Amino acid sequence: MPELSLVLTFVVAASVAGLGGWLSLRADRLAEPPEGRRRRRGPAAGTVVAFATVAGALGVAPPSGVALRLVAVAILLAGVGALADRRPLRPGLRVSAEAAAATAAVLLGLETGATGTTITNLALVVGFVVVVVESLRLLDAAPRAAAVVAAPAVAALAAVAAAVGQDGVAAAALALAGGLVGLVAAGARRPFQLGESGCLFSGFILATLIVAVNPATPAPLSLLVLLPLVAVPVLNATVVAQDRLRRRRRLTERRPDGLPHRLRTVPMSWWLTLLVLGVIQTSISTLVVLTDRGMAPTGAPISAAALMTLLLLVVAGRSRMKRSAAVGFSRTSRLVGLGLVAAITAALVPAALALVVARGGLVDGAGATERALSAARKGDVEASGAAFDRAEAAFASAAGRLDGPLVSLGLAVPVLGPNLSAARTLSSLGEELASTGATVATSAPNDLRVAGGRVPVEEIRRLASELAEAAGVLRGAVSTTAGIETAFLLPTVRDGVADLDSRLVDAADSAELAAGAAAVLPGILGADEPRRYFLAVQNNAELRATGGFIGSYGELVAEDGALRLERIGRSRDLNAGGPAVKDLIAPRTTWIATAASRWPAPGRASTSPLTSPRWAGSSPGCTPSRAASPSTGSSPSTPSAWPPSFASPGRSMWTPGPSPSPPTTWSTSP
């Protein structure tokens, strides 16, 4: 999206919010009776923000994809908040609406791979959205505070999204930022609150866009870059929750006990309090943008957020607020807290220990596999099979350590879950591949070399099915590794997955080639019936595209794995053959080609039909053979397949006709 469109999006949203907010606040002021009792006549501030965001996002350059769907869900959630502004909802109903909206966002395309399973990813997104929305609600207890803090956060998200080409996300974030800024400007002389509708709308968009944006900083480090954007609202919610639990008050009600009210009694004026919160949030947001663009260290935003929140806590600790005496945490609160600590410990510790211990087995299995492949290339079948057995045992040991109910709890932990899932996949793949390798090594004959001029075609045919099965296993392993989510993997695990994927692709290609060769080679070498092949000996002193001039020709016979040269002659015999038509017997594929009165050199520019044969048809039951490429060695005469037009498709066999004279015009019949 052009930068001008983004600027116009912000300006339109800010203008609509500024005008709408001014009219709304003025209508409320004119509606106040002399005794001072307030009666709302204009729309709520949250409704103004939602309307301005939609006007800015859709009026200039409508977002597409997931961003548009998120704005639509946010509008529905704002409608629930508008009802709550008129008639307070029970906290359970409001939180349920927030959770339902987050679930709808995931179903509509909002994705994250921070944990190891789809269910835990959904739970993480739902929990994050609910926490951010409720944190913004608690901050909104102080006039203007929620708008002042949320505006820089969504503006930073817009900058990060625009830098990586996520134009829809950038437009939605800038529209919300413009709406909040315009409302703050309109309420400069009259305090306002976003209300339920504004908090639900703004908090939902802020939380979901943090999940939707794909920053330039790779995951999982991107979490350290983006999460500080909600540090101030979450810190305020944490302070409020801790204080209310000690005084046994409801966590969801709006009360003047948050950080802004504490700073107000330090003492600070309201404008100074809002300025402090705005400067802190703007500083964190600026560091987020600079870090994502590589202009600041990765840990800068999280470090700045920790330092500034610590200063806020120190200053707020000097508050002179009049509060009721703390009676301490209730028994239920203590039990819930201990349960959370126990659950986090149970999810983290067993999985982390299993990963550390299983790493040795994975490394041993990989090393044994390398030794097995090396032995197989040297033809040492026994050593290869033994090494594959050791690799299978090592991978099985690693898989056993990564299995189990306690270790599986780690799948629900962000960052740890994807690494545990990837390690499980690698260990199971390694065990399956090692088992397949051991089977092939055991089935393979001790020696597949040519002995006495004969290729062991029986052994090759027996091995063909094993090779085909191994190729299928390898190709399935390639699909499995391609499906591993690498965004949140640690660098060592990510590098291991990438290296394995590259090796599996090469191995699968080689296995498929070997399986195909084993399937057709016995037939090519005459295992079932003798095969005859035309041999052209070319003079590479005058090279052409496919070799040189034909100096001699011959007839090769393949029978039961052995090759013999049946006869050999000079090219002048071919040229003296005359116009007689001979049969080129190809019972499985059929060609028709004609030649000039002289045999042209392979690769010579010629209008002869021989250099451009015409495909005439095919017959069933063929196992075609591929003609050999011409040699370009230093010998003056080198053999190659002829004619080059047949070698190009590579599917023909020749049996000489009744006359020993070679043809000048060839035809074939099934």
C-alpha positions, 0 to 999 in steps of 0.5 A: 500500500502506498504511504500516502494511503496510510497517511490518509487512513490515519487523517480520515479516522482522526478527523471523524473521531475528532468531530464526532467526539467533540459533538458527543461531548458537547451534547453531553455538556449541554444536557447537564442540568444545573444541579450537575447530574449528568445525562448522556445525550451524545454517542459513547466515546467508544462508539465514536472510536469504532465508527472512526476506525471503520471510516478510516479503514474502509474509506481510503484503502479497504483492508483485505484478508484476515485484517478485514475479518478482524475488524468485522468481528471487532464491530460485533464485539463493540455492539456487545459493549454498547449494550453493556454501556446502557445496561451492565452485563454480568462479568461472565457474559462479557468475558464469554463474548470476548472469548467467543470473538477470539475463537471466531478470529482464529476460525477466520484465519488468525494463526499462531504457532507458539505452542505445539498443538492446534488446541493449545494455540487456540487457547493461547490466542483466546487467553491473550485476547481476554487478558488484553481486553480486560486490562484495557477495561481496568485502565479505562477507569481513569479518564483518557488513560486507555486511549492515551496508552492504546494509541501509540501501541497500535501505531507501532503495530502499523509501522511494523506491519507496513515494513513487511508488506502487511498492508491490511494489518497496517491500515486497520491499526492506523485507523484505530490509532487515528480514531484514538488520537482524534478522540483524545484531541476532542476531549482535551477540555472534557474528560471521557472514558472509552466505555465498554464498547470502546475497550472491547473494540480497541482491546480486541483489535490491539490483541489480535493484530499483535498475533496477526502481524509477522515482524521482520524479527524472526520468531520466537524473538519476535515475542520479545519485540511485540509483547512490550506493546501491552506492558502498561495495561497488563502491569496496571491489571496486575497491580489492581488484581493483586490489591483487590485480591488482598482486600477481597474485592471483585476483579472485574468492576471499575474502581479508581485503584489503578496506576493512574489514580495512584500516580495522581495522589503522589501528587501529580495532576491528571495531565501530568499523569497522562503525560507520563503514561503516554511518554512511557508507552510511546518510548516502548512503541518507538523501540519496538519499531526500531528493533524490528528494523534492526536499528536496536538490539532485540532485547531493547523493548523488553528491557525498556518495558521492564525498567519503566514498569519498575519505575512506575511501581516505585512511584506508585508505591508512594501513593496516598490513596485511602484504602480499606485495610488489607485482610490478606489473600483468601484461601481460594486465591492461595490455592489457585495461585499454588495450582498455577505455579504447580501447573507451570512447573509440571509443564516446563520441567519434564519437557525441558529435561526430556529435550536435553536428555533426548538430544544425545540420542538424536545426535548418536542416531544421526551419526550412526545413520551417516556411518551406515550410508557410508558403508552402503556406498562402499558395498559393505552390506553387513557393516551398513546393516549393523550401523542402521540397527544402532541408529534405530535403537538410538532414535527409539531411545530418544523417542521414548524419552520424549513420550509420556503424559508429563512430557506432553504437557510441554506442548501447551507452553509457548515456544517450548511446545513447537520445539518438543513437537519437532523433536518428537517428529525427528526422532520418530522419522529417524527410527522409521528411516533407520528401520527401512535402511536396515531392511534394505541392507539386510535384503541386499546381496553382498555383491552387486558388482559385474562379474565375468561380464554379467550383471546379477539381474536376479538380485537386482529384480529381487531388490526392486520392491525393497527399493520402491518401498524405501523410496516411498518412506523417504518421500513421506518423510519429506512431506512430514518435515515440510509440515514442521512449523519452524517459526518458533523453533530454537536456532539449533533445532531449526537448523537441524530440521532444515538440514534433514529436509535437504538430505531427505529430498536428495535421498528420496530422489536417489531412492526413486531413481534407484527403484526405477532403475532396478525395475527396468534394468533386468529387462534392458539387460535381457533377463526375460529375452535377448535384447538387441541394440544398435551401436554407433562409434563416433569420431569426436574429432569433429564434435557436434551437439550429440557427438561426431561423425559415425566411423563404425557401427555395431550390434549389441546383444543383451542376454541374461545380464551379459552384453556381447558385441554381435557384429561391427562394421564401417559407416561406408556399409551403412551408406552403401545400403541403398533405398531398401526399407528395413524393419526396426522392431519395437514391440512396445513403442512405435516410431516412423522416421525416414532418412536421406540417402546419406547418414548425416552426422549427429547434431548437424543442421539438416532438414532430414526427417531423421533428425526430427522423427515423428511419433506414431503411437505406442503399444502396451506392455513396454518397459522402455530403455534409455539410450546412452549419451555420447561420450566425449573422451579423448579417444578418436572413436567413441560409442554412442546411441544412434540415431540421435533422434531416437536417443532424445526420447530414448525409447527404441530397440532395433533388430536388423531385417533380413538384409545385412545392408542398413536402411536409408529409410526406416519404418517400425511396426508393433 
